[in-house]
Every structure is written in C-alpha cells, then in structure tokens.
Amino acid sequence: MELVIMSAAIMIGLGALGTGIGFALLGGKLLESTARQPELGPQLQTKTFLMAGLLDAVPMIGVGIAMYLIFVVAPGMGA
C-alpha cells in the first residue's frame, strides 16, 4: 500500500516539475521571438496561451491517475 502512495506522489511531483520547466521554456521563447519581431507579438501570445493550456493539462491527468491509485487501488491492497 505504501508503494502505491509513493508512486502516486512521484507521479504528481514529476508532473509538476515537467510543467514548471515547460512553462519556463515557453515563456523564454515567447520573449525571444517577441523581441526579434515585435509586430508578431499578439499572434505569438495567442499561440503561447494555447500551448500553456495544453501544457497544463498533462499534470492534471497525472493528478487524476494518482488519485485513482490512492483511493481505488490502494484501499483494496490493505486486505
């Protein structure tokens, strides 16, 4: 049972770490490309927000799977 909870915690933690790195890279590239071509700023910002929404969906799926492991799989292992 402890192994299931530990694996769920690792899933949530690595998902958060990957999302943080992804947001940092995405924001950096937005600033670089806006500095190079300022007239494309609004288009780039729209595409960046779209990608940020997709990037934010990945850890939410990980949290859902981790909650499933904790509340559905782990209680059945205690018997």
Wavefront OBJ file of the C-alpha trace (Angstrom):
o trace
v 0.000 0.000 0.000
v 2.828 2.385 0.788
v 4.347 1.671 -2.604
v 1.167 2.789 -4.373
v 1.083 6.043 -2.404
v 4.779 6.614 -3.068
v 4.314 6.050 -6.800
v 1.357 8.468 -6.833
v 3.476 11.113 -5.092
v 6.275 10.631 -7.615
v 3.786 10.959 -10.485
v 2.435 14.243 -9.134
v 5.897 15.604 -8.341
v 7.450 14.791 -11.698
v 4.387 16.141 -13.496
v 4.725 19.428 -11.626
v 8.461 19.575 -12.305
v 7.997 18.934 -16.017
v 5.266 21.540 -16.256
v 7.420 24.125 -14.499
v 10.286 23.519 -16.891
v 7.890 23.625 -19.846
v 6.394 26.952 -18.760
v 9.873 28.413 -18.284
v 10.964 27.375 -21.773
v 7.694 28.535 -23.315
v 7.887 31.967 -21.679
v 11.529 32.388 -22.622
v 10.875 31.558 -26.257
v 7.918 33.962 -26.304
v 10.119 36.801 -25.045
v 12.872 35.963 -27.529
v 10.562 35.830 -30.520
v 8.651 38.961 -29.496
v 11.943 40.831 -29.109
v 13.001 39.765 -32.611
v 9.705 40.587 -34.324
v 7.526 42.875 -32.207
v 4.790 43.092 -34.848
v 4.028 39.377 -34.354
v 3.578 39.791 -30.593
v -0.219 39.338 -30.410
v -0.167 36.240 -32.640
v 2.682 34.711 -30.671
v 0.947 35.453 -27.381
v -2.249 33.746 -28.533
v -0.343 30.646 -29.592
v 1.626 30.684 -26.337
v -1.558 30.753 -24.250
v -2.943 27.855 -26.295
v 0.210 25.845 -25.694
v 0.177 26.782 -21.999
v -3.322 25.341 -21.686
v -2.228 22.111 -23.326
v 0.891 22.007 -21.171
v -1.177 22.485 -18.029
v -3.438 19.549 -18.928
v -0.650 16.989 -18.566
v -0.158 17.256 -14.766
v -3.932 17.348 -14.282
v -4.138 13.935 -15.938
v -1.298 12.772 -13.683
v -3.145 14.003 -10.607
v -6.271 12.163 -11.745
v -4.370 8.908 -12.196
v -2.615 9.400 -8.834
v -5.946 9.964 -7.081
v -7.272 6.824 -8.725
v -4.283 4.879 -7.410
v -4.643 6.266 -3.882
v -8.389 5.973 -3.446
v -9.312 2.967 -5.614
v -6.266 0.719 -5.892
v -4.561 1.271 -2.503
v -7.570 0.533 -0.218
v -8.043 -2.814 -1.939
v -4.450 -3.797 -1.176
v -4.827 -3.468 2.596
v -6.879 -6.666 2.959
l 1 2 3 4 5 6 7 8 9 10 11 12 13 14 15 16 17 18 19 20 21 22 23 24 25 26 27 28 29 30 31 32 33 34 35 36 37 38 39 40 41 42 43 44 45 46 47 48 49 50 51 52 53 54 55 56 57 58 59 60 61 62 63 64 65 66 67 68 69 70 71 72 73 74 75 76 77 78 79
